[in-house]
Amino acid sequence: MKILVVGSGAREHVLAWKCMQSVLTDRVFIAPGNGGTGGLGKNIQIPADDVANLVRFAKREKIGLVVLGPESAVAAGVGDALREEGIPVFGPGRQAGRIESSKSFAKELMRRAQIPTAGYGVFTDTAPAKAWAREHDGRVVVKADGLAMGKGVLVCGSVEEAERAVDAMLVEHAYGRAGATVVVEQRLEGPEVSLMAVTDGTRVLPLEAARDFKRALAGDQGPNTGGMGAYSPPADATAELVAEAVETVLEPAVRQLAEDGLDYRGLLYAGLMLTPDGPRALEFNARFGDPEAQVVLPRLKSDAVRLMLEAARGDLGPVGELEWDARPCVGVVIASGGYPDSYETGFEIEGLATIPPGVLVFHAGTRYLPGRGLVTSGGRVLTLVALGDSVAAARETVLSTVGRVRFNGAFHRRDIAQEASSA
């Protein structure tokens, strides 16, 4: 069959790469794709949120499965429009996708579904938001309600920090319309785990867990980003913990969505914090995590297309148990200087031809220019990924290779997965 992957990041690159490994795949299209995806399939210059043209293309090409990559495609209603035309879609519709596009929607769903999470308040005015933060000694997390490219989350350790965070969103409009409403919630403590699961609207099939690193700089310093690297699996994400999270977080979320009349078919991502009282839900995403997809999907030995197609059709029953490569996987993002704030693009990328076998390169902010070759076109430019007999071995492979990639201003974190380097 023909498959259309919607999006342009490293997540979409690894999805297209995984689709090409399936016996069910004849051809893969990526819309709009990037400088690396064109080597796997055919890039189609249609933006990820251009509903009408994506539907028109899928109908013309008789696409057998559409995979929604970014949150923008979900929020635009691409899945709804395609399903109306009878085209199988791996990804939820706009209303179910509010579990990511609206933090207040997600928190209210957690409350009704009795999903363990932090206490919270929802605010559009500064005074009550600051008062709530003061009641919790400023140890809160201030979140933009809408989509903010993974950056609209401010972790505060004092009343002063909390008040500045509230002002940044509600007064200074630092996150635009996304921050017109804010969620202020209690700050939980503990390591974080990303747990993604495939669902057909009823059944929930978890993937292997991962841990990502959001801060721009080593030592978890600097501003939040879309993610600077990840590894899978973290040692504390035991089989018992994953089973508990599926039972207390993921399954109740899907069940509550169904009770609300929202059919959720696709990938549901739960950001978890492992507290002394058990896993607590921090957030939901309505699509594969990035960079988590880059370290989880290379470990998946089962047919990814069959998995996504059965979910899109609403019946995961025939899939059975997933098969996994036991080797850990580590991914490190190479970003543009200045990311996640202002940065320049258009710099030529050198060194990719010297990447050794065994290191996977997934493109994000790249594009191909005739006469110049690959140039940077975004904040997160590439993710380098390796499997290894241990986390330490996989990490060493990536870090010994990442320096071969050169462009003006390139930087990366050297402490990705360092916590598990002895495992």
RAPEVEN-V990866 format. One record per residue. N is the residue number from 1. RES is the residue in one letter. BURIAL is b if it has 9 or more other ideal C-beta (glycine too) atoms within 8 Angstrom, else e. Layout:
BEGIN
{{N & RES & BURIAL} {N & RES & BURIAL}}
END
This chain:
BEGIN
{{1 & M & b} {2 & K & b} {3 & I & b} {4 & L & b} {5 & V & b} {6 & V & b} {7 & G & b} {8 & S & b} {9 & G & b} {10 & A & b} {11 & R & b} {12 & E & b} {13 & H & b} {14 & V & b} {15 & L & b} {16 & A & b} {17 & W & b} {18 & K & b} {19 & C & b} {20 & M & b} {21 & Q & e} {22 & S & b} {23 & V & e} {24 & L & e} {25 & T & b} {26 & D & e} {27 & R & e} {28 & V & b} {29 & F & b} {30 & I & b} {31 & A & b} {32 & P & b} {33 & G & b} {34 & N & b} {35 & G & b} {36 & G & b} {37 & T & b} {38 & G & b} {39 & G & e} {40 & L & b} {41 & G & b} {42 & K & e} {43 & N & b} {44 & I & b} {45 & Q & e} {46 & I & b} {47 & P & e} {48 & A & b} {49 & D & b} {50 & D & b} {51 & V & b} {52 & A & e} {53 & N & e} {54 & L & b} {55 & V & b} {56 & R & e} {57 & F & b} {58 & A & b} {59 & K & b} {60 & R & e} {61 & E & b} {62 & K & e} {63 & I & b} {64 & G & e} {65 & L & b} {66 & V & b} {67 & V & b} {68 & L & b} {69 & G & b} {70 & P & b} {71 & E & b} {72 & S & b} {73 & A & b} {74 & V & b} {75 & A & b} {76 & A & b} {77 & G & b} {78 & V & b} {79 & G & b} {80 & D & b} {81 & A & b} {82 & L & b} {83 & R & b} {84 & E & e} {85 & E & b} {86 & G & e} {87 & I & b} {88 & P & b} {89 & V & b} {90 & F & b} {91 & G & b} {92 & P & b} {93 & G & b} {94 & R & b} {95 & Q & e} {96 & A & b} {97 & G & b} {98 & R & b} {99 & I & b} {100 & E & b} {101 & S & b} {102 & S & b} {103 & K & b} {104 & S & b} {105 & F & b} {106 & A & b} {107 & K & b} {108 & E & e} {109 & L & b} {110 & M & b} {111 & R & b} {112 & R & e} {113 & A & b} {114 & Q & e} {115 & I & b} {116 & P & b} {117 & T & b} {118 & A & b} {119 & G & e} {120 & Y & b} {121 & G & b} {122 & V & b} {123 & F & b} {124 & T & e} {125 & D & e} {126 & T & b} {127 & A & e} {128 & P & b} {129 & A & b} {130 & K & b} {131 & A & e} {132 & W & b} {133 & A & b} {134 & R & b} {135 & E & e} {136 & H & b} {137 & D & e} {138 & G & b} {139 & R & b} {140 & V & b} {141 & V & b} {142 & V & b} {143 & K & b} {144 & A & b} {145 & D & b} {146 & G & b} {147 & L & b} {148 & A & b} {149 & M & e} {150 & G & b} {151 & K & b} {152 & G & b} {153 & V & b} {154 & L & b} {155 & V & e} {156 & C & b} {157 & G & e} {158 & S & b} {159 & V & b} {160 & E & e} {161 & E & b} {162 & A & b} {163 & E & b} {164 & R & e} {165 & A & b} {166 & V & b} {167 & D & b} {168 & A & b} {169 & M & b} {170 & L & b} {171 & V & e} {172 & E & e} {173 & H & b} {174 & A & e} {175 & Y & b} {176 & G & e} {177 & R & e} {178 & A & b} {179 & G & b} {180 & A & b} {181 & T & b} {182 & V & b} {183 & V & b} {184 & V & b} {185 & E & b} {186 & Q & b} {187 & R & b} {188 & L & b} {189 & E & e} {190 & G & e} {191 & P & e} {192 & E & b} {193 & V & b} {194 & S & b} {195 & L & b} {196 & M & b} {197 & A & b} {198 & V & b} {199 & T & b} {200 & D & b} {201 & G & b} {202 & T & e} {203 & R & e} {204 & V & b} {205 & L & b} {206 & P & b} {207 & L & b} {208 & E & b} {209 & A & b} {210 & A & b} {211 & R & b} {212 & D & b} {213 & F & b} {214 & K & b} {215 & R & b} {216 & A & b} {217 & L & e} {218 & A & e} {219 & G & e} {220 & D & e} {221 & Q & e} {222 & G & e} {223 & P & e} {224 & N & b} {225 & T & b} {226 & G & b} {227 & G & b} {228 & M & b} {229 & G & b} {230 & A & b} {231 & Y & b} {232 & S & b} {233 & P & b} {234 & P & b} {235 & A & e} {236 & D & e} {237 & A & b} {238 & T & e} {239 & A & e} {240 & E & e} {241 & L & b} {242 & V & b} {243 & A & e} {244 & E & b} {245 & A & b} {246 & V & b} {247 & E & e} {248 & T & b} {249 & V & b} {250 & L & b} {251 & E & b} {252 & P & b} {253 & A & b} {254 & V & b} {255 & R & b} {256 & Q & b} {257 & L & b} {258 & A & b} {259 & E & e} {260 & D & e} {261 & G & e} {262 & L & b} {263 & D & b} {264 & Y & b} {265 & R & b} {266 & G & b} {267 & L & b} {268 & L & b} {269 & Y & b} {270 & A & b} {271 & G & b} {272 & L & b} {273 & M & b} {274 & L & b} {275 & T & b} {276 & P & e} {277 & D & e} {278 & G & e} {279 & P & b} {280 & R & b} {281 & A & b} {282 & L & b} {283 & E & b} {284 & F & b} {285 & N & b} {286 & A & b} {287 & R & b} {288 & F & b} {289 & G & b} {290 & D & b} {291 & P & b} {292 & E & b} {293 & A & b} {294 & Q & b} {295 & V & b} {296 & V & b} {297 & L & b} {298 & P & b} {299 & R & b} {300 & L & b} {301 & K & e} {302 & S & b} {303 & D & b} {304 & A & b} {305 & V & b} {306 & R & b} {307 & L & b} {308 & M & b} {309 & L & b} {310 & E & b} {311 & A & b} {312 & A & b} {313 & R & e} {314 & G & b} {315 & D & e} {316 & L & b} {317 & G & e} {318 & P & e} {319 & V & b} {320 & G & e} {321 & E & e} {322 & L & b} {323 & E & e} {324 & W & b} {325 & D & b} {326 & A & e} {327 & R & b} {328 & P & b} {329 & C & b} {330 & V & b} {331 & G & b} {332 & V & b} {333 & V & b} {334 & I & b} {335 & A & b} {336 & S & b} {337 & G & b} {338 & G & e} {339 & Y & b} {340 & P & b} {341 & D & e} {342 & S & e} {343 & Y & b} {344 & E & b} {345 & T & b} {346 & G & e} {347 & F & b} {348 & E & e} {349 & I & b} {350 & E & e} {351 & G & b} {352 & L & b} {353 & A & e} {354 & T & e} {355 & I & b} {356 & P & e} {357 & P & e} {358 & G & e} {359 & V & b} {360 & L & b} {361 & V & b} {362 & F & b} {363 & H & b} {364 & A & b} {365 & G & b} {366 & T & b} {367 & R & e} {368 & Y & b} {369 & L & e} {370 & P & e} {371 & G & e} {372 & R & e} {373 & G & e} {374 & L & b} {375 & V & b} {376 & T & b} {377 & S & b} {378 & G & b} {379 & G & b} {380 & R & b} {381 & V & b} {382 & L & b} {383 & T & b} {384 & L & b} {385 & V & b} {386 & A & b} {387 & L & b} {388 & G & b} {389 & D & e} {390 & S & e} {391 & V & b} {392 & A & b} {393 & A & b} {394 & A & b} {395 & R & b} {396 & E & b} {397 & T & b} {398 & V & b} {399 & L & b} {400 & S & e} {401 & T & b} {402 & V & b} {403 & G & e} {404 & R & e} {405 & V & b} {406 & R & e} {407 & F & b} {408 & N & e} {409 & G & b} {410 & A & b} {411 & F & e} {412 & H & b} {413 & R & b} {414 & R & e} {415 & D & e} {416 & I & b} {417 & A & b} {418 & Q & e} {419 & E & e} {420 & A & b} {421 & S & b} {422 & S & e} {423 & A & e}}
END
